[in-house]
Amino acid sequence: MLKQDLIILISTAVGLIHTLGVLSAIHAVAGVRTPQGAIAWAISLVTFPYVALPLYWILGRNRFHGYVEALQRGALEQADRGGVALILERLRGHQVDPPPERAGDLHILARLTRTPYTQGNTLELLIDGEATFDAMFTALEAAERYILIQFFIIKDDDLGRELHARLLRKAAAGVPIRVLYDEIGSHALPKTYVETLRAAGVAVSAFHTTRGRRNRFQLNFRNHRKIVVVDGRVAFVGGLNVGDEYLGRGPLGHWRDTHLRVGGPAVQALQRVFLADWYWATRQVPDLEWRPVATGNQTALIFPTGPADALETCSLFFHQAIVGARRRLWIASPYFVPDPPVFEALQLAALRGVDVRVLLPAKPDHKLVYLASFSFLDVADRTGIQIYRYQSGFLHQKVILVDEEVAAVGTANLDNRSLRLNFEVMAVVVDRTFAGQVAAMLERDFQQSRQTSAADLRNRSWPFRWAARAARLFDPIL
């Protein structure tokens, strides 16, 4: 009798698992954003539900639920408290249209992000960690009204402890400070690091990517943004997190990265991005400076993207930058796993005669993504896309240069994670002088790089070639 009961129990469990697999496959077909991802999940869920079911409910979503709805129904919409309507109204006082010859390309980005291009900005390139944190710490020391800090990764190492000490000193001086971090990126951050800041009066919060019933089991989303704002008058955005390796003190050696120091109305636009994330994490609307002040004559657009957006804004951003290029398109990214539409746009740009260059690291920090990038070499060769590998350390910058007028610096990589799963932000600058500075910077990087080709994959061992092609199968979660 006991044996018969056990057989019935096992049969019921097996039937339930397969039923859940079929139902989840239907859910994947209806909800996963890309056809490739939907088909891959559906086949896996029906064929191997014992493995695929937990993976799907942890990693299978491309849509982050509740974020936009929380902003729309919450205090963030109250204009008298610095809500979105008031922020946009003040930014429009500094609005400028892109140059007529680029209006068709660039207006689309403003429509996607519903934020205007603003004039009166000052954008300063900060090359590598030492220049970035010197400028950032100088700004922190000068803070009088408040400090906003957001990083994907904060580590309790020498650099992290230096930031910690500086924040404690400013908090003791009475400066309000808010610190936001991604709980997955900063999973190794000790509780004592956070608790010491809180005890000193610093408001600290994780972003809470698993907040809400529909996000509860999702581990695939990240807030990858890096934003620092001081007094509403100066801001920083770019590729660097807080950790010793970002100063070149890690196993990868020299860390090649790029950050921006921002002044002018673009500061308020960046602050708006921080405010939305802070509200999601804490349901609080802090008192911030929303009156933009012009500091220069450069035009900029702050372009946030994320999995809560109705459209795939990061993928559309890259696609539009590519199709808008007429003479030159240079992209620097540590990861290169573009989705099919973006890669096809790159191919077409190269075929129509655009100088298309993609700068990647020669050293891997994530093996699977590194392997997957090799699978693109053959088609890149056939269409004229030039792929370079940076030789002097690890390359981590996220930079795009379009022709002689447009450059973008920020946090978005050219991989599926940034295109669909991460919260990112890019600063798009429409200015010939700034674009020339970016071009000179990238020229120096290309001089320290080696151009690769499909032969680099063919000359590798067969296990490496097999691994590179197999890694492409993981595109949806890379």
C-alpha positions in Angstrom: 0.0 0.0 0.0 2.8 2.4 0.9 4.6 1.6 -2.4 1.4 2.3 -4.3 0.9 5.6 -2.5 4.5 6.6 -3.4 3.9 5.8 -7.1 0.8 7.9 -7.1 2.7 10.8 -5.4 5.5 10.6 -7.8 3.2 10.4 -10.8 1.2 13.4 -9.6 4.4 15.4 -9.0 5.7 14.5 -12.5 2.4 15.4 -14.1 2.3 18.7 -12.2 5.8 19.6 -13.2 5.1 18.9 -16.9 1.8 20.9 -16.7 3.6 23.8 -15.1 6.2 23.5 -17.9 3.6 23.7 -20.6 1.9 26.7 -18.9 5.2 28.4 -18.4 6.0 27.8 -22.1 2.8 29.5 -23.0 3.7 32.4 -20.7 7.1 32.6 -22.3 5.7 32.8 -25.8 3.3 35.5 -24.8 5.6 37.5 -22.6 9.3 37.1 -23.6 10.3 40.2 -25.7 12.4 38.4 -28.4 11.2 35.6 -30.6 14.5 33.8 -30.2 14.2 33.9 -26.4 10.6 32.9 -26.5 11.3 29.8 -28.6 14.3 28.8 -26.6 12.4 29.0 -23.3 9.3 27.3 -24.7 11.3 24.3 -26.0 13.3 24.0 -22.8 10.2 24.3 -20.6 8.3 21.6 -22.5 11.3 19.2 -22.9 13.2 19.7 -19.7 10.8 21.2 -17.2 12.7 19.9 -14.2 15.7 22.2 -15.0 14.0 24.9 -17.1 11.2 25.7 -14.7 13.2 27.2 -11.8 15.6 28.9 -14.3 12.7 30.5 -16.2 11.0 31.9 -13.1 14.4 33.3 -11.8 15.9 34.4 -15.1 13.2 34.4 -17.8 11.6 37.8 -17.5 12.6 40.8 -19.6 10.0 43.1 -18.1 10.5 44.8 -14.7 7.1 45.3 -13.2 5.7 48.1 -11.0 8.5 50.7 -11.5 6.7 53.0 -13.9 3.4 52.5 -12.1 4.9 53.4 -8.8 6.2 56.6 -10.2 2.9 57.5 -11.8 0.8 57.0 -8.7 3.3 58.2 -6.1 4.5 61.5 -4.7 7.0 61.8 -7.5 4.2 63.1 -9.7 3.4 66.0 -7.4 4.9 68.9 -9.2 5.1 71.1 -6.1 7.5 68.6 -4.5 9.9 68.4 -7.5 7.8 66.0 -9.5 8.4 65.1 -13.1 6.2 67.8 -14.6 8.1 70.6 -12.8 11.5 69.1 -13.6 10.7 68.9 -17.3 9.2 72.4 -17.3 12.4 73.8 -15.9 14.6 71.8 -18.3 12.6 73.1 -21.3 13.7 76.6 -20.3 17.1 75.5 -21.6 15.8 73.3 -24.5 17.6 73.4 -27.8 17.0 71.6 -31.1 19.7 69.5 -32.6 21.5 70.8 -35.6 19.2 70.7 -38.7 21.5 68.2 -40.5 21.1 65.8 -37.5 17.6 66.7 -36.4 16.0 63.6 -38.0 18.4 61.2 -36.1 18.6 62.9 -32.8 15.0 64.0 -32.2 14.0 60.4 -32.0 16.2 59.9 -28.9 14.5 62.9 -27.2 11.1 61.4 -28.0 12.1 58.0 -26.6 13.3 59.4 -23.3 10.7 62.3 -23.1 13.5 64.6 -22.0 14.7 67.6 -24.1 18.2 68.3 -25.3 19.5 71.2 -23.2 22.1 73.8 -24.0 24.4 75.6 -21.5 26.2 72.4 -20.3 29.8 71.7 -19.6 31.1 68.2 -20.2 34.5 67.1 -19.1 36.1 63.8 -20.1 37.6 61.9 -17.1 39.9 59.3 -18.4 40.5 56.3 -16.1 40.0 55.9 -12.3 42.5 58.3 -10.9 41.2 61.3 -12.8 37.6 60.3 -12.1 37.8 59.8 -8.4 40.1 62.9 -7.9 37.4 65.0 -9.5 34.6 63.2 -7.7 36.2 63.5 -4.3 36.9 67.2 -4.9 33.3 67.8 -5.7 32.2 65.8 -2.6 34.5 67.9 -0.3 32.9 71.1 -1.7 29.3 69.9 -1.1 27.1 72.3 1.0 23.5 71.3 0.3 23.4 67.5 -0.4 25.1 64.6 -2.0 23.5 61.9 -4.1 25.5 58.7 -4.9 24.4 55.7 -7.0 26.7 52.8 -8.0 26.2 49.3 -9.3 29.1 48.1 -7.2 30.5 49.5 -4.0 33.3 47.5 -2.4 34.7 47.6 1.1 38.3 47.9 -0.1 40.8 50.9 0.0 38.8 53.0 -2.5 35.4 52.0 -0.9 36.7 52.9 2.6 38.0 56.2 1.3 34.6 57.0 -0.1 33.1 55.8 3.2 35.4 58.1 5.3 34.6 61.1 3.1 30.9 60.6 3.4 31.1 60.3 7.2 33.0 63.6 7.4 30.4 65.4 5.2 27.6 63.9 7.2 29.2 65.1 10.4 29.3 68.6 8.8 25.6 68.4 8.4 25.4 67.7 4.6 22.4 65.4 3.7 23.6 62.3 1.8 21.8 59.6 0.0 23.5 56.4 -1.2 21.8 53.9 -3.6 23.4 50.6 -4.6 22.4 47.5 -6.5 22.1 44.6 -4.1 23.3 42.0 -6.6 26.3 44.0 -7.9 27.2 45.0 -4.3 26.4 41.6 -2.8 29.7 41.4 -1.0 29.3 44.8 0.7 29.4 44.1 4.5 26.5 45.2 6.7 28.9 47.2 8.9 29.7 49.4 5.9 26.1 50.4 5.5 25.2 50.4 9.2 28.1 52.8 10.0 26.9 55.2 7.3 23.3 55.0 8.6 24.4 55.6 12.2 26.1 58.8 11.0 22.8 60.0 9.4 23.5 58.9 5.8 20.4 57.6 4.0 21.4 54.3 2.4 19.3 51.9 0.4 19.6 49.0 -2.0 17.7 49.4 -5.2 15.4 46.4 -4.5 15.2 44.7 -7.9 13.0 41.9 -6.3 10.4 44.3 -4.9 6.9 43.6 -5.9 5.0 40.3 -6.3 5.9 39.9 -10.0 9.6 40.6 -9.5 10.0 38.6 -6.3 11.9 35.6 -7.8 13.7 37.5 -10.6 17.5 37.7 -10.2 18.2 38.8 -13.7 17.6 42.5 -13.3 20.3 45.0 -12.3 20.5 48.7 -11.7 23.8 49.3 -13.5 23.7 53.1 -13.3 26.6 55.2 -11.8 25.5 58.7 -10.9 26.9 61.2 -8.4 25.2 64.6 -7.9 26.5 67.4 -5.6 24.2 70.3 -4.7 22.3 70.0 -8.0 25.2 71.9 -9.6 27.8 69.2 -10.6 27.3 65.5 -11.6 29.2 62.5 -12.7 28.2 59.6 -14.9 30.2 56.9 -16.7 31.6 53.4 -16.4 33.4 53.4 -13.1 32.2 51.7 -9.9 33.7 51.9 -6.5 36.5 49.3 -6.1 40.3 49.1 -6.2 40.3 47.3 -9.6 38.8 50.5 -11.1 42.1 52.2 -10.2 44.1 49.4 -11.8 44.9 47.6 -8.6 43.2 44.3 -9.5 44.3 41.1 -11.3 43.4 42.6 -14.7 46.0 45.4 -14.3 45.4 48.8 -15.9 41.7 49.5 -16.0 40.8 51.6 -19.0 37.5 53.5 -18.3 35.8 56.8 -19.0 33.6 59.0 -16.9 32.1 62.4 -17.3 32.0 65.5 -15.1 28.7 67.3 -15.9 27.7 70.9 -15.3 24.6 72.8 -16.4 21.0 71.7 -17.0 22.1 68.1 -17.7 22.8 67.9 -14.0 19.0 68.2 -13.3 18.3 65.6 -16.0 20.7 63.2 -14.3 19.3 64.0 -10.9 15.8 63.2 -12.2 17.1 59.6 -13.1 18.5 59.2 -9.6 15.3 60.5 -8.1 13.2 57.9 -9.9 15.4 55.1 -8.7 15.5 56.5 -5.2 11.7 56.7 -5.1 11.4 53.1 -6.2 13.8 52.0 -3.5 12.5 54.1 -0.6 9.2 55.8 -1.6 10.7 59.1 -0.5 11.0 62.3 -2.5 13.9 64.4 -1.1 14.2 68.1 -1.3 16.6 68.8 -4.2 17.7 71.7 -6.3 15.7 71.7 -9.6 16.6 75.1 -11.0 19.1 74.5 -13.8 22.0 76.9 -14.2 23.9 77.2 -17.4 27.7 76.7 -17.1 28.9 76.4 -20.7 27.7 76.2 -24.3 27.5 72.4 -25.0 24.3 70.5 -25.9 23.5 67.3 -24.1 20.7 64.8 -23.6 20.5 62.4 -20.6 19.1 59.1 -21.9 18.1 56.6 -19.2 17.0 53.1 -20.2 15.7 50.1 -18.4 13.6 46.9 -18.4 10.6 48.9 -17.0 10.3 50.9 -20.2 7.4 50.2 -22.5 9.9 50.0 -25.4 13.4 48.4 -25.6 14.9 51.9 -25.3 18.6 50.8 -24.9 18.4 48.6 -28.0 16.7 51.5 -29.9 19.4 53.9 -28.7 22.2 51.8 -30.2 20.2 51.1 -33.3 19.5 54.8 -33.9 23.1 55.8 -33.2 24.2 53.2 -35.8 21.7 54.1 -38.6 22.4 57.8 -38.1 26.1 57.4 -38.8 27.3 58.7 -42.1 31.0 58.7 -42.0 32.3 57.3 -38.7 30.9 55.0 -36.0 33.3 54.0 -33.2 32.0 52.0 -30.2 34.0 51.0 -27.1 32.4 48.4 -24.9 33.8 45.7 -22.6 31.1 43.2 -23.9 29.9 42.6 -27.4 26.9 40.4 -27.7 24.5 42.6 -29.8 21.0 41.4 -30.6 20.3 40.6 -34.3 18.7 44.0 -35.2 21.6 46.0 -33.7 24.2 43.7 -35.3 22.4 43.9 -38.7 22.4 47.7 -38.4 26.2 47.6 -37.8 26.6 45.4 -40.9 24.6 47.8 -43.0 26.5 50.8 -41.7 29.8 49.2 -42.7 28.4 48.2 -46.1 27.3 51.7 -46.9 30.9 52.9 -46.3 30.8 54.1 -42.7 34.1 53.6 -40.8 32.7 51.1 -38.2 35.1 50.2 -35.4 34.3 48.2 -32.2 36.8 48.3 -29.4 36.8 45.4 -27.0 39.1 44.1 -24.2 41.7 41.5 -25.0 41.4 40.3 -21.4 38.2 38.7 -20.2 36.5 39.4 -16.9 33.4 37.4 -17.8 34.4 34.3 -19.7 31.0 33.5 -21.3 30.5 37.0 -22.7 34.1 37.1 -23.9 33.7 33.7 -25.7 30.4 34.8 -27.3 32.0 37.9 -28.8 34.3 35.7 -31.0 31.2 34.2 -32.8 30.6 37.5 -34.5 34.0 37.8 -36.1 33.2 35.9 -39.4 30.2 38.1 -40.3 32.0 41.2 -39.2 34.9 40.4 -41.6 32.5 39.9 -44.5 30.7 43.2 -44.0 33.7 45.4 -43.1 33.1 45.9 -39.4 36.5 46.4 -37.7 36.9 44.8 -34.3 39.9 45.7 -32.1 41.1 44.2 -28.9 42.7 46.6 -26.3 46.1 45.3 -25.2 47.1 47.6 -22.3 45.0 46.2 -19.5 41.2 45.7 -19.3 38.9 48.0 -21.2 35.6 48.8 -19.5 34.5 52.1 -21.0 31.1 52.6 -22.7 31.6 55.2 -25.4 30.0 55.9 -28.8 31.3 58.3 -31.4 29.1 59.2 -34.4 30.7 61.3 -37.2 32.2 64.6 -36.1 29.4 65.9 -33.9 27.9 63.3 -31.6 29.4 61.3 -28.7 27.9 59.4 -25.9 29.4 58.3 -22.6 27.6 56.3 -19.9 26.9 52.9 -18.4 25.4 50.8 -21.3 27.3 47.9 -22.8 26.7 46.4 -26.2 25.2 43.2 -24.8 21.8 41.7 -24.1 22.0 42.5 -20.4 22.3 46.3 -21.1 20.0 46.2 -24.1 17.1 44.5 -22.1 17.8 43.7 -18.5 19.7 46.5 -16.8 18.8 50.0 -15.8 21.3 52.2 -17.7 22.0 55.8 -18.5 23.9 57.5 -21.3 24.9 61.2 -21.7 24.5 62.1 -25.4 26.6 65.2 -26.3 26.1 67.1 -29.6 29.2 69.2 -29.8 32.1 69.2 -32.3 34.7 70.1 -29.7 33.6 67.4 -27.3 33.3 64.8 -30.1 36.9 65.8 -31.2 38.1 65.1 -27.7 36.4 61.7 -27.7 37.9 60.9 -31.1 41.4 61.8 -29.8 40.9 59.6 -26.8 39.7 56.6 -28.8 42.5 57.1 -31.3 45.0 56.6 -28.5 43.1 53.5 -27.4 43.2 52.1 -31.0 47.0 52.7 -31.0 47.2 50.4 -28.0 44.9 47.7 -29.6 45.2 45.0 -32.2 42.7 44.5 -35.0 41.2 41.0 -35.0 39.6 38.9 -37.6 37.8 35.6 -38.1 41.3 34.0 -38.4 41.7 34.7 -34.7 38.9 32.2 -34.0 39.9 29.7 -36.7 43.4 29.6 -35.3 42.2 28.7 -31.8 41.8 25.2 -30.5 38.6 23.3 -31.4 37.4 23.4 -27.7 37.7 27.2 -27.8 35.8 27.4 -31.1 33.1 25.1 -29.9 32.8 27.1 -26.6 32.6 30.4 -28.5 29.7 29.1 -30.6 28.0 27.5 -27.6 28.2 30.7 -25.6 26.0 32.4 -28.2 23.2 30.1 -27.0 23.1 32.1 -23.7 22.5 35.4 -25.5 19.2 36.1 -23.6 21.0 36.2 -20.2 24.5 37.5 -21.1 
